[in-house]
Amino acid sequence: MDDFILWYKFMQIQTRKNTNQRETLRLNFEDLVMNYDNSRDSIFKFLEIDAIQHKYPMSNFDPKKSKKNVQLWKRQNNNDIKVIEENLSEFCMF
């Protein structure tokens, strides 16, 4: 678990450090699923496109179907989850 925590922190920090904020929009999958409309609007704004260009909404991605695949940690009751929460809280979605 310690190796995972170190690796994850390193990867997240490197990704954020090496990402051009004006050219890259970072979205959490959980946000896209749980707050689809807000996430979709952020994408449109970032890409500077009008929502009318979104011709086939929900044809390739249906957040209702994906809801069963997010926040799985809430259904777990083990020590690893607690250790991750304690050590990676800035990267966790609560």
Secondary structure in CASP SS format (residue, H / E / C, confidence):
PFRMAT SS
TARGET T0000
AUTHOR 0000-0000-0000
METHOD secondary structure of the structure
MODEL  1
M C 1.00
D H 1.00
D H 1.00
F H 1.00
I H 1.00
L H 1.00
W H 1.00
Y H 1.00
K H 1.00
F H 1.00
M H 1.00
Q H 1.00
I H 1.00
Q H 1.00
T H 1.00
R H 1.00
K H 1.00
N C 1.00
T C 1.00
N C 1.00
Q C 1.00
R C 1.00
E C 1.00
T C 1.00
L C 1.00
R C 1.00
L C 1.00
N C 1.00
F H 1.00
E H 1.00
D H 1.00
L H 1.00
V H 1.00
M H 1.00
N C 1.00
Y H 1.00
D H 1.00
N H 1.00
S H 1.00
R H 1.00
D H 1.00
S H 1.00
I H 1.00
F H 1.00
K H 1.00
F H 1.00
L H 1.00
E C 1.00
I C 1.00
D C 1.00
A H 1.00
I H 1.00
Q H 1.00
H C 1.00
K C 1.00
Y C 1.00
P C 1.00
M C 1.00
S C 1.00
N C 1.00
F C 1.00
D C 1.00
P H 1.00
K H 1.00
K H 1.00
S H 1.00
K H 1.00
K H 1.00
N H 1.00
V C 1.00
Q C 1.00
L H 1.00
W H 1.00
K H 1.00
R H 1.00
Q C 1.00
N C 1.00
N C 1.00
N H 1.00
D H 1.00
I H 1.00
K H 1.00
V H 1.00
I H 1.00
E H 1.00
E H 1.00
N H 1.00
L C 1.00
S H 1.00
E H 1.00
F H 1.00
C C 1.00
M C 1.00
F C 1.00
END
